[in-house]
Amino acid sequence: MKYRVNRKTGDSISEIGLGSSYMYEAGMDEAVRALRRAAEGGINYFDLAAGNGKTFPMYGEAFRDIRKDIFFQIHFGADYTKGEYGWSLDLDTIKRSVDKQLRELKTDYIDYGFIHCQDEISDWETYLKNGVYDYILALQKEGVVRHIGLSSHTPAVIQRIMDDADIDMLMFSVNPAYDYGQGELANGSVDERSDVYRRCEKEGVGISVMKPFSGGQLLDASRSPFGQALTHYQCIRYCLDKPGVLTVLPGAKSVQEVEMLLSYHDQTEEATDYSVIGEFAPPQASGKCVYCNHCRPCPAGIDIGLVNKYYDLAKAGDTMAVEHYRTLEKNASDCIQCGHCDSRCPFSVEQSKRMAEIREYMLSL
């Protein structure tokens, strides 16, 4: 397992995490085995926006002796008071639901307390008016909530809440379908979604990824908006290549499914290469580097994807990205203008021209 550090909290978080949307379907025994196998394999980050309240006792049993070694995302607004998942902005309902989750999880603290599922500005305004955010802050002051997160599918709402609140982690729906405007939750333009990634990277806010497979649609050619299936591993790498992303949270309900996720880091470069999505990119995405590194190998030894990422972040005001760029063994100044990258880019990026642009920009700082 590989880990990434949340710069705002210092937590070292596994690149592969686990969602809980359908873990309850496994039944207690299989769920506990699956969760224990996940932890044994190095997964330490778990989202608790569960599909059903039956999930929480499963996690409580699986992790009762290793609670200090894992991180829970718990959502203030996900209502399990009646067993099934519900969504609520009512403070008393949220308090009852959170108390129930803590009892069944056999824990007395929350690693990341999430402002849950804010997809409209009106949701946030109601959340504030009803005192839910103040409740999270009060629990943070008491030490019950250690860090604050935000869950949303909508870039404009994310930007507003990040302006208003001190957020440590964002849970965002990331996959190539949504980024390219395909799907019910494909909110925001290509640029608006990119701005979220870059802001999080700039401010040190980690991103935990929900819906990396677009609800399974991307794995099935007959259901995919692109008419072609991607693999689990292509989707996971796509997410991990995005600025700000710390962990990807697929769902699982068996040891076998957990094993499949744990094998991500054993895959070859070819098995995780998602450059095929360049064939589906909309016109507004053409000519924009997505850091897929399909242009490798560079004859001059430049990590072209990383150079592009640092450049985009630097232009967004991320001074740390500038410093990272300057520590690269090879950067845009080493480009020999051979055009190899231009001919291989599936997104029609004129990388040799862009290297010259990056060189001049970085030298000007």
C-alpha positions in Angstrom: 0.0 0.0 0.0 1.1 3.5 -0.7 0.2 6.5 1.5 -0.3 10.2 1.0 -0.2 12.9 3.7 -3.0 15.3 4.3 -1.0 18.5 4.6 -3.7 20.1 6.9 -3.9 17.3 9.4 -0.6 15.4 9.0 -2.5 12.1 8.6 -0.9 9.5 6.4 -3.7 8.1 4.4 -3.8 5.0 2.2 -4.2 5.7 -1.5 -6.9 3.0 -1.6 -9.6 3.5 1.0 -13.0 1.8 1.3 -16.5 3.0 0.9 -19.4 1.5 2.7 -22.4 1.9 0.4 -23.2 -1.8 0.1 -21.0 -3.5 2.7 -24.2 -4.3 4.7 -25.2 -6.8 1.9 -22.4 -9.1 2.9 -23.8 -10.1 6.3 -21.8 -9.7 9.5 -19.3 -12.6 9.2 -18.2 -11.8 5.6 -18.2 -8.1 6.2 -15.9 -8.5 9.2 -13.5 -10.7 7.3 -13.5 -8.2 4.4 -12.8 -5.2 6.6 -10.1 -7.1 8.5 -8.5 -8.1 5.2 -8.6 -4.4 4.1 -6.8 -3.3 7.2 -4.2 -6.1 7.0 -3.6 -5.0 3.4 -2.8 -1.5 4.5 -6.1 0.3 3.9 -6.6 2.7 6.8 -9.3 5.2 5.5 -13.0 4.2 5.6 -16.0 6.3 4.6 -19.2 5.7 6.6 -21.8 7.2 4.3 -23.3 3.7 4.4 -26.1 2.3 2.4 -27.8 1.0 5.5 -27.5 1.3 9.3 -26.6 -2.4 9.6 -23.1 -1.4 8.4 -22.0 0.2 11.7 -22.0 -2.8 14.0 -19.9 -4.6 11.3 -17.2 -1.9 11.4 -17.4 -1.8 15.2 -16.7 -5.5 15.4 -14.0 -5.5 12.7 -12.0 -2.7 14.2 -12.7 -2.8 17.9 -9.1 -3.7 18.7 -7.4 -1.5 16.0 -9.5 1.6 16.1 -6.4 3.9 16.7 -4.9 2.6 13.4 -7.7 3.7 11.1 -9.6 6.8 10.1 -13.4 7.1 9.9 -15.3 9.7 7.8 -18.6 10.2 9.5 -21.3 12.3 8.0 -23.4 14.9 9.8 -26.5 14.7 7.7 -26.6 11.1 6.8 -29.6 9.8 8.9 -29.7 6.2 10.1 -32.2 6.7 13.0 -34.7 4.5 11.1 -32.1 2.0 9.9 -32.1 2.8 6.2 -30.0 5.7 4.9 -31.7 9.1 4.8 -30.6 12.7 4.3 -31.4 15.3 6.9 -30.6 19.0 7.7 -32.4 18.8 11.0 -30.0 19.2 14.0 -31.8 16.9 16.5 -32.1 14.2 13.9 -28.4 14.5 13.0 -27.4 14.4 16.7 -29.4 11.1 17.2 -27.9 9.6 14.1 -24.3 10.5 15.0 -24.8 9.2 18.6 -26.2 5.9 17.2 -23.2 5.5 14.8 -20.7 6.1 17.5 -22.3 3.5 19.8 -22.4 0.9 17.1 -18.9 1.7 15.9 -17.6 1.2 19.5 -15.7 4.5 19.4 -15.9 7.8 21.1 -14.3 10.0 18.5 -14.6 10.9 14.8 -11.5 11.4 12.7 -13.2 13.4 10.0 -16.6 14.8 10.7 -18.2 15.6 7.4 -20.6 18.4 6.4 -22.7 15.9 4.4 -23.9 16.1 0.8 -24.2 19.8 0.1 -25.2 20.0 -3.6 -27.1 23.3 -3.5 -26.2 26.6 -1.9 -29.5 26.5 -0.1 -28.4 23.2 1.6 -25.5 25.1 3.1 -27.5 28.0 4.1 -30.0 25.7 5.9 -27.1 23.8 7.5 -25.8 27.0 9.0 -29.2 28.3 10.0 -30.1 25.0 11.8 -26.9 25.1 13.8 -25.4 21.8 12.3 -22.1 23.3 11.4 -21.8 25.0 14.9 -22.5 21.5 16.4 -19.6 20.0 14.5 -17.4 22.9 15.6 -18.5 22.3 19.2 -17.6 18.6 19.0 -14.3 19.5 17.5 -13.6 21.8 20.4 -14.4 18.9 22.8 -12.1 16.6 20.9 -14.9 14.3 19.6 -14.4 15.5 16.0 -10.7 15.7 15.1 -11.0 17.2 11.6 -13.7 18.7 9.4 -14.7 17.5 6.0 -17.1 18.4 3.2 -19.1 16.1 0.9 -20.5 17.5 -2.4 -20.9 16.8 -6.1 -21.1 20.5 -7.1 -18.0 22.6 -7.7 -19.8 26.0 -7.2 -21.1 24.8 -3.8 -17.7 23.4 -2.8 -16.1 26.8 -3.6 -18.6 28.7 -1.5 -18.3 26.4 1.5 -14.5 26.4 1.3 -14.8 30.2 1.4 -17.0 30.1 4.5 -15.5 27.2 6.5 -12.2 25.7 7.4 -12.2 22.4 5.6 -9.6 19.7 6.0 -10.9 17.1 3.6 -13.2 17.1 0.6 -15.2 14.1 -0.6 -15.8 14.7 -4.3 -17.2 12.5 -7.0 -14.3 12.0 -9.4 -14.2 10.0 -12.6 -13.7 10.7 -16.3 -17.5 10.5 -17.0 -18.3 13.3 -14.5 -15.2 15.3 -15.5 -16.4 15.2 -19.1 -20.0 16.1 -18.4 -21.5 12.6 -18.6 -23.8 11.4 -15.9 -26.5 12.6 -13.5 -23.9 14.0 -11.0 -21.6 15.5 -13.6 -21.9 18.9 -12.1 -19.7 21.8 -13.3 -17.7 22.4 -16.4 -14.3 20.9 -17.2 -12.6 24.1 -15.9 -14.8 24.4 -12.8 -14.0 20.9 -11.7 -10.3 21.4 -12.4 -10.4 24.6 -10.3 -11.7 22.4 -7.4 -8.8 20.0 -7.7 -6.2 22.8 -7.9 -7.7 24.8 -5.0 -7.5 21.7 -2.8 -3.9 21.0 -3.8 -3.0 24.7 -3.2 -4.6 24.9 0.2 -3.6 21.4 1.4 -7.1 20.1 1.6 -7.1 16.4 0.8 -9.7 14.9 -1.5 -11.3 11.5 -0.8 -12.9 10.2 -4.0 -16.5 8.9 -4.1 -18.0 7.2 -7.2 -14.7 6.4 -8.9 -16.5 4.0 -11.3 -19.6 6.2 -11.8 -21.8 3.7 -9.9 -20.3 0.9 -12.0 -21.3 2.4 -15.3 -17.7 2.9 -16.4 -16.9 -0.8 -16.0 -19.7 -1.9 -18.4 -19.5 -1.0 -22.1 -23.3 -1.3 -22.4 -23.8 1.3 -19.7 -20.8 3.5 -20.1 -21.5 6.9 -21.6 -18.5 6.3 -23.7 -19.7 3.0 -25.1 -16.4 1.4 -23.9 -15.6 -0.2 -20.6 -12.7 0.9 -18.4 -11.1 -1.3 -15.7 -11.2 -0.7 -12.0 -7.5 0.1 -12.1 -7.7 2.6 -15.0 -10.4 4.5 -13.0 -8.4 4.4 -9.8 -5.3 5.7 -11.4 -7.3 8.5 -13.2 -8.5 9.7 -9.7 -5.1 9.4 -8.1 -3.5 11.5 -10.9 -5.8 14.5 -10.0 -4.3 17.3 -7.9 -5.4 17.2 -4.3 -6.5 13.5 -4.3 -5.3 11.5 -1.4 -7.5 8.4 -1.4 -10.0 6.6 -3.6 -13.0 5.0 -1.9 -14.5 2.2 -3.9 -17.2 0.1 -2.3 -16.7 -3.6 -1.5 -18.8 -6.4 0.1 -16.5 -9.4 0.1 -12.9 -10.5 0.8 -12.6 -11.2 -2.9 -13.5 -7.6 -3.9 -11.1 -6.2 -1.3 -8.3 -8.4 -2.7 -9.0 -7.0 -6.1 -8.6 -3.4 -4.8 -5.5 -4.3 -2.9 -3.8 -5.5 -6.1 -3.9 -2.1 -7.6 -0.3 -1.4 -6.8 0.7 -4.7 -8.4 -0.6 -3.7 -11.8 1.7 -2.8 -14.8 1.8 0.7 -16.2 -0.1 -0.6 -19.2 -2.9 -2.0 -17.1 -3.5 1.3 -15.4 -3.1 3.5 -18.5 -6.4 5.4 -19.0 -5.3 7.4 -22.0 -8.1 5.8 -24.1 -10.4 8.4 -22.6 -8.8 10.9 -24.9 -11.0 9.5 -27.6 -14.1 10.6 -25.6 -12.9 14.0 -24.5 -15.3 16.8 -25.3 -14.1 19.8 -27.3 -13.6 21.9 -24.2 -11.1 19.3 -22.8 -9.0 19.0 -26.0 -5.6 20.4 -25.6 -5.6 20.2 -21.8 -3.1 17.9 -20.1 -4.7 15.4 -17.7 -1.3 14.2 -16.4 -1.8 10.7 -17.8 1.9 10.4 -18.9 0.9 8.5 -22.0 3.6 10.6 -23.7 6.3 8.6 -21.8 9.1 8.0 -22.3 10.6 11.4 -22.8 14.0 11.2 -24.6 15.2 14.0 -22.4 14.0 12.3 -19.2 11.3 14.8 -18.3 8.3 13.7 -16.3 6.0 15.6 -18.5 2.8 14.9 -16.6 4.3 16.2 -13.3 5.8 19.3 -15.0 2.3 20.1 -16.4 0.7 19.5 -13.0 3.1 21.8 -11.2 2.7 24.5 -13.9 -1.1 24.4 -13.6 -0.9 24.6 -9.8 1.6 27.4 -10.0 -0.7 29.4 -12.2 -3.5 28.9 -9.6 -1.2 30.5 -7.0 0.3 27.4 -5.4 3.8 28.5 -4.3 4.6 25.1 -3.1 4.2 23.7 -6.6 6.8 26.2 -7.8 9.2 24.9 -5.3 8.5 21.3 -6.2 9.0 22.1 -9.9 12.4 23.6 -9.1 13.6 20.5 -7.3 12.8 18.2 -10.3 15.9 16.5 -11.7 14.6 17.4 -15.2 12.1 20.2 -16.0 10.8 22.1 -19.0 14.1 23.8 -19.5 15.5 20.4 -20.5 13.0 19.9 -23.4 14.8 19.2 -26.7 11.7 19.9 -28.8 11.8 16.5 -30.4 8.0 16.3 -30.7 7.8 12.7 -29.4 5.2 13.8 -26.7 3.1 15.7 -29.3 2.7 12.6 -31.4 1.7 10.4 -28.4 -0.7 12.7 -26.5 -4.3 11.3 -26.7 -5.7 14.7 -25.7 -4.1 16.7 -28.5 -1.8 18.7 -26.2 1.1 20.4 -28.0 3.5 19.4 -25.3 6.6 20.7 -26.9 5.0 24.1 -27.3 3.7 23.9 -23.7 7.2 23.0 -22.4 8.5 26.3 -23.9 5.6 28.1 -22.2 6.3 26.5 -18.9 10.0 27.2 -19.1 9.4 30.9 -19.6 6.7 31.1 -16.9 8.8 29.4 -14.2 11.9 31.4 -15.1 9.9 34.6 -14.6 9.0 33.8 -11.0 
